[in-house]
Structures are given as C-alpha cells and as structure tokens.
Amino acid sequence: MASIEQRASGSWSVYWRNQGRKGKQRITVDSSAEKLALRILDLVNARNNKITAIEVERIFGLKVEVDDEGQTRRSTPTVDELATLWLESRNRLGGRQRRDYRSKLDRIILPALRPLTVDLVRGSHIAKILKGLSDGRANATVDRYFIVMKSMFGFALSEGFIERNPVDDTDWTVGVRADTDVDEDDSDGHVYLDRTEFHRLRAGFNDTYGPLVDYLAGTGSRWSEATALQIRDLRLEEPEPFVHIRRAWKQDEDKTWFIGITKGRRKRRAFVGPLLTDMLRRLTEGRRPDELVFTGPRGGRIWINTFRTQHWDRAVAELRRCPQHPPAPPPRSKRGPARVLRPTDISTCGCPGLLTVPALTPHDLRHSWTAWQIAAGRPLVAISEALGHGSTEVTEKVYAGILPEVRQSLAEVSEGVLASATPVGPGAAALGGQADGGVVARDEA
C-alpha cells in the first residue's frame, strides 16, 4: 500500500514500492496541494502500486524533477501544460467544442501567458487579455474567452496548483456591458419573422424541403436535431402527438460527422399539432424506423451548406424583392442561356413589407417560433423546456430583447382585471364605479 506524509517543510510526499521494480517511488508536492497528494495516493492504491512516478506525472500533467537521490519532485506546470491537462480532463466536450477551445487557447490566451507557470499568473495578466479582446470584438466573443480562462484556472485551483483563481481578480462579468460598450443598435442579433413573412418564405420551397421548413418553424428545433430525426422518434399515434428529440449531428475532433446526443445532453419532447402530424405521417408512410425523417432528393442527409446556397438563400431573396420595383435583370451573355437572378439581386426601393435584416438563417426559424410563443403568452418555463434550455434563465438571457413586450402585456392583463372589477371608494368615478371604499371583484361574496 502507498503512504502519505507531510514533511518538515510543509510539502506532501506520496511513497510506494512499484512491484517488479527496484527502489521506492516518491512524488512530493507543495504544501498547498494536499488534495492533489490524496488523489495521487488513491490512484497508486487503485493500481496496486503497479505504476511509476513518471506515469503518475503523465496522468496528472505534472512536471517532475529528479533530485540527487533519484527521487521525483513535482513542480508547478506551465500554462501550456495546464491547458493540455485541462482539455484532456473535459470528458463531456464535443469534438467541435474541443477544437474551438483549443483554437482560443492557441491564438490568444497561451501566447499572452507564456512562459509563466500557473502560480505566477495574476489577475492583471487576465485583465490585459480581456482588454485586448474588447477592442474590435463583440461583447459575447469576449465572454467566451473569459469562460475558457475561468474554467481552466478553476481546474488548476481544484487540482491544488494555485490557491486562488486569477480570473476572479478581474472586473469582467459575463453578459454585462460597460457603458462604453453599448452600441446604438442594441438588438440581440436575432431575426423574428411575422406570419406574413414566414408564409412568403415558405412559398419558396418545393415538396422536398418545404416539410423541413415547416418542422423547424413548428417545433423550434435546432437544424442539427431536425436533420438527425429518425422515424422511430415520432410518436404520432399518442393522444397528444409528439416528437422525441434525443439525437443531433455532431463532429468529432477529426471533423467526422456522427449522430450523437443533443446539445446540453437534454432529451425532450416537441408536441405537434394536426398540421404537422399529418405532414409527418405522409412523409414517413411505408418507410423503415431507422431512416431519417427529412432527406434530400436521393434519400441522404440534408447538408446545411447545400440547403442554404441552393434553396434557402434564394427563398430569402424573394423576401427582399419588391413586385413593383424588381431588381434589374442580369445582362444576357453573348453565348449561352440567359442568367437568372442571383440571391444577391434584390430591390433597393425600400418599400414597406420588404425584409431588411442583414442576414436570415434557418436558425432564425427557432427564434421566430420562440417569439410567436412568447407573444401568445405561453409560460416561459414551457418554452424553455421545449427549446431544450437548461433553465428559464438561459431563455431569458437569449431572448431578453423581446421579453419586455411580454412584461408590458402582463401589465395589460392587470389593467383588464381592474377594469372588470367593481370600483368603490374615492376616485371611483375615474374607473366608472361608485365611491365607497376599495376595489371589490364582481364575483366576491
């Protein structure tokens, strides 16, 4: 069995004799790293002492020095070594998210902190990185870098490499802008289609892709979830028909696509009405349970880039073209067929009713669905659950731009309740009642 002791200097040493090898193994860690020492002890005992100090160093990402007696002593890792150890410890990161974290580290964070060891990083170093990021980048982008650094140094804190997270010594707050950061355009960047705009958009799709557009707008699903939906996930014969959303397209670190669990690992149900139920029945009749519900003309997966360039962008362009002031037709070439209008050929008259937002993506159908539900007064907790958000706080943050309209509607509801009551007392004349004392509901006994 391995043993642990605290030395006179305050540092902690873990001892064990590796079976089959001569000599005793030892790793010594700093006095502040008792938790790390205990984790090393547990690992060695779990391996029945069949592990070397160098192997322990590789597992925990430690930099090990060998003293004059041939014993090993751990020193604080560099920020580069910490980044590698942190990423390797994140078991729930998807391939694309892991690459994104690695990119943020390699491009901005690590070059600014080299060649420091973890214990030498201060809040001023982090603040300098955030200040550099703030110049010319959106607030949400800086937030993402902040979250990466906070998580990485939080890992260093839990491992006993440091006693305080240096990111906590900055004044940056996720989701909060400084006064100087507020732009004239304070929108949330989402596009919310109204009923007429959606109907015009929908008219631009054929029978192959129209059902997918209907499903996205009718359930608020993500593109990766809708295109990974299998026939076995449909529950159309239930008293309240629904779709079981539990799969989504994912990418591993080698950029290979596969069907995995949904974002946030949250399975949920999307209840569908009679129109979507009938559409899904017709679309899946006589097909195998393991087939994708929505497929391309040849029965394969619908790829987002192909869909956008060949179908979506053309349909969106129609929302930007005025019937009274159509864009000029492209010049006819001397040879070959006449050119058709491209998605970039749009009207510039500015007539009312034309779509004027700079960009519209399939994901905006999810935003539009949410806006329709909020406008209809649906409970936020039900909307959040249908979207697959972890909490209503996430929904409130994402859709903060349109929630004030809902809060105003709450005030209107209150006004309606007051208007339906029998007002009595002073000032009752203003409410249309008699003066006697208080507001009494009509159905009060």
N, C-alpha and C positions, 0 to 999 in steps of 0.2 A: 504493500500500500504506500502511496505517496504521502508526504508530510509537508506541513507548512509551519514556518516560524517567523517571528518578527525580529530582525537583527537590531543590534545596539544603535545603529544609525537611523532606525525607524523604517527601513525598507523591508519588503517581504520576500522571503525565499521559499520556493517550492522544490522539494527534493524527491527523487525516486531513482531506483535502480532498474534500468531498462533490461528486461530479461533477454539473455542471449548476448549481451554486450558487456564489456569490462568497464568499470568505473561508474560513478554515480552521476546522474543528470541533475542539473540545477538551473533554475531561472530565477533571477532576482528582479523585482520590480520596485518602483518608487514607493515611498511611504503613503502617498495619496491613492495608490492603486490596489487597495485591499480587495475590492470586488473582482478585479482582473485576476489577482492571485488565486482567489477562491474558484474562479471559472477554470483556470489552468489546472488546479488540483482536481476538480470534478472531471475534466477531460482525461487526465492521466489515469485516474482510477477507473473511468469507464473503459479505457483501452487496456486495462490490466497491466499497466506500466510498459506496454509494448509500443513505445513511442519515444522519439528522441527530442532533445531540446530544439533542434533545428526544425523538426516537423511541427512542433508547437508554435514556433515563431512564424512559420508559413501560414498556419491555420489562423492565428490571431493577427497576422500582418505586423508583427513586431520586428524591430531592428535589433539584432542580438550581437553583442560584443563578447569576445572571449578574453578572459583575464589571464594573468600569468600562470595560474594553476590549471588552465584548461577548462575553467567553468564558464558558464554563459551568464550574461547580464543584459537585461532589456533596457534600451534607451528609447526616448520618445520618438515616434515616427515623424517623418516629414509630412507636409500637407499632401504631396503627391502620393505617398504611401497610404495615408489616411483615406484619400479619395478612392483608391483601388479597394481597400478593405471595406469601406462603406458600401460601395456598389455591389460587392460580392455578397454582402450580408442582406441585401434587399431581395428577399425571395419572391415578393409579390409584384415586382416591377415587370411590366410587359417589355417585349423587345424594343418597340419603338420608343417607349418612355425611357428605357435604359440608355438608348443611343442619344436621346435628347439631353439627358443629364450629363452624359459623358461629353457631349459637344459643349455644353455650357461650362463645364469644368475646364476643358482643354482650351477653349477660346478666350475666356475672360478670367475665371476665378484663379486657376492654378498659376498662370503667368504672373498674376499680380501678387501672389503669396510666396513664390519661390525665392530663395531656398529655405524658407523658415520651417522649423519644426512646429508641431501643433501647439505646444505650450507657449510659443513666442508670439502667436497671433493675438492681436488686440482688437478691440472694437474700432479703433481708428483705422486699421487696415481694411476692415469690412466696410466702414463708412466711406472710405475713399473709392472702393469698388462701386458701391451704390451711387455715389455722386457721379462717377464716370458714366455709369449706365443711364442715369437720369437725363443726361444731355443728349437729346435727339431720339430717345426711345419712349415708347408708351409706358404709362404707369404699370399696366398689367404685365409687361415684359420684365420690368424691374422686380415686380413681385415674385415672378417665377425664379429669378436668380436668388432672391432673398430666401425663398423657401428651400432651395437646394442647399445653400450655405447653412441655414439654421438646422436642417436635418443632418447634414454631415457633421457639423461640430456638436450637435446634440448626441450623435453616436459616439464621438470622441469623449464626451462627458460621461456617458453611460459605461464606457469601457475603462474609465479611470485614467485616460491620458491627460485630461485637464480638469480643473476644479470649477470652472465657470465657462459657459458658452459665450464667446466674444460677440456673437451676433446679437445677444441680448443687450449689449452695451451701446447699440445704435438707437437712433430715434425713429427708425423706419417702421411703419405699421402697414401691414398688408391691407389693401383695399381702401386706404385713406390717402387722399391727395393733399399736398401742401397748397397754400393759397396761390403760389406761383405756378402750380401745375395745371390749374383749371383752364381749359380751352374755352373759346367762345362756343364751340359746338360741344355741348355736354351730353350728347346722346350716348346710348350704350352700344352703338355699333350694330344692333340687330335690325332686321327688316321685318315689319309686320304687314302682311297683305290683308286687305279687307276682302269681303265676299266677292265683289265685282272683279277685283284684281286677280283673285285666285281662279275664278271662272274663266277669265281671259287667258290666264297662263295654262290652265288645264286643257283648253281647246287646241293648244299647240302640240299635243302628244297623241300618238297613234295607239292602237289596241295593245301593242306590246309593252309600252312604257306608261301608258295612262293609268293602269291599275296600281303601279308602284307609286306614282304621284298621289293618287287618291289615298293610299295606305299611309304614306308619310304625313299627309295633311290631316288624316282622320284619326291618327293614333299618337302623333308627336314622337314617333320612334326615331332613333338615330339611323343614318344611312347604313352604317356597319351592321346594325341589328336587323334592319329590314331586308337587306340583301343576303343575310345569312339565315333568314327564317325558313324553316323546313315544314313540310306539310304535317308532320307529326306534332308540330307545335300548335296547331289550330284546334280549338275546342268550340266548333260551330254548332254542335247539337245540344249544348248545355242550355238550361232555361235562360241564362244570361250569357250569350256567346262571348268568348274572349280568345285572345292570342297569348300564348305563354312565351314571353320574351326571356330567353335564357342563353342565347348564343349571339356571337358577333364575330366579324372578321378581325383577325389580329395579325401582327407581323412579329417574327422573332428577330434576334439580333443580326441574323444573316439576311434580313429583308424577305424571308419566305412567308407567304401568307398561309394561314390556317384558321379554322373555326374554333374559337375558344369561348370563354365565359364573357359576359357583358362588362362594360366599363363599371368599375367600382365593385365588381363581383356581386351585383344585385340582380336577382331574378325577380320578375314582376309580371303582372297580368295587364293586358291592354284590352279593355272591353270595347266591343264593336257593335254598331247599330245595324239595322236591317239592310241598309245600302251596302255597307262594307261586307256584311255576312254573305249576301247574295253574290257579290263580286268575287269573294274568295272561294265560294262554292263552285262557281262556274270555272274559275281559273284552275282549280285543283281536281276537278272531277276526273276519275279514272287514272290518276297518277299515283306513283309509289310514295309511301310515307317519308322516305329518306330524301326525296327530291326537294330542291329549293323551290319556294313558292314563286318567286319572281326571277325570271331568267331572260336572257337575250334571245334573239331570233333563232339561234342554234341550240338553245337549251342550256347554255353555260351561265356562269356568273356574270352579273352586270357590273362592269367596271366604272368607277366614278368618273375617271378622266374621259373615257369614251362617251359616256352618257352626257356629260356636260358639253363637250365640244360638238357632238353630232345632234343633240336633241335639246338639252336644257337651254344652252345659250341662244339657240335660235328661237325657242319659245319666249324667252325673256326679252329678246329683241323686239318681238311683236308688241310687248307692253310699252315700248319706247317709241313706237311709230304711230304717227297721227294719221287717221284716214283722210283728213282734209289737207294735210301738209306732209305727204310721204317723202322719205329721203329720195334724193336723185338716183336714178338707176345707174349702175356702174357702166362705164364705157364698153362698147362692144369691140371685141378684138377683131383684127382683120381676118383671122382664120379661127375656126373652131366655134363651138356653141356660145350663145350669149351667157354672160356671167349673171349669176343670181345674187340677190342681196346677201351680204355677209352680216354676222351678228353685230359688227361694229357700225353698220349702216343704219342710223336711227334719225328720227326727226329732231330738229333743233328749234321748233317753233315755240315750245314752252306752253302749249295749250293745256288747260285743266284736264286731269284724268290720266296723263301720261306718267309712267313710272320714272321717277327722277333720282332714285337712290343710286349711289355709285356702283354697287355690286349686289347681286342676288344669287344665293347658292341654295342647293337642296336642303341644307341645314336650316335655312330660314323658314321652311315649312314647319319645322319643330317649334321655332319661335312664334310663328303665326298661330299654330294650334294652341300654344300656351296663352297667347294674347286673347284668343277667342274664348277660352275657358275662364280667364280672369274677368273679361268683360261680361260674361254671363253670370258672374257671381259665384262660381264654383268654389268650394272650400280649398284654401291653399294647401292644406295637408293632403287632400286627394290629388291635386295637381302635381305636387312634389312626388308623391308615390308613383303616379303614372309616368312621370318623366324619368324615374329611376334615380332621383337625387337622394343623397344620404340623409338630408334633413330639410325642413322648410327654410332653414337659414340659407342653404345653398340656393334655393329657388328665389328667395327674397333678394339675395345678392345679385344673381344673374339678371333678374327682371325688375331691378329697382327702378328702372326708367318708366315703367308703366304701372307700378303699384300705387303711386299717388292718385291715379284716376280711380282705382278701386277704393282707396280711403275716402275720396270725395263721395263715391257712391254710397259708402256707409253713412256718411252724414245725411245724404238724401233720404236713405231709409229711415233714419231717426226723425227727420222732418216729417216723413209720411206718417210715422207713428203718432207724433204730436198732433198732426193735422186731423187724425182720425179720432182723437180723444175729445172729451167734453171739457173745455177750459172753463174754470171758475175762479173768482177772486179778482184782485186788482189787475188791470191790464187785459182783462178777458175780451174787451171789445176788439182789441187788435187781432185776436185769434178767432173771433166770431162767436164768443160764448157769453155767459153771464158772469157777473162778478160776485164771488163768494168765498173763495179760499183754496187754491191749489189746482192741480190738473188731475182729473179723475177719468179713468178709462171708461168707455161706454159699457163694457160688459162687467164692470165691478159691481159686486152685490151690495 
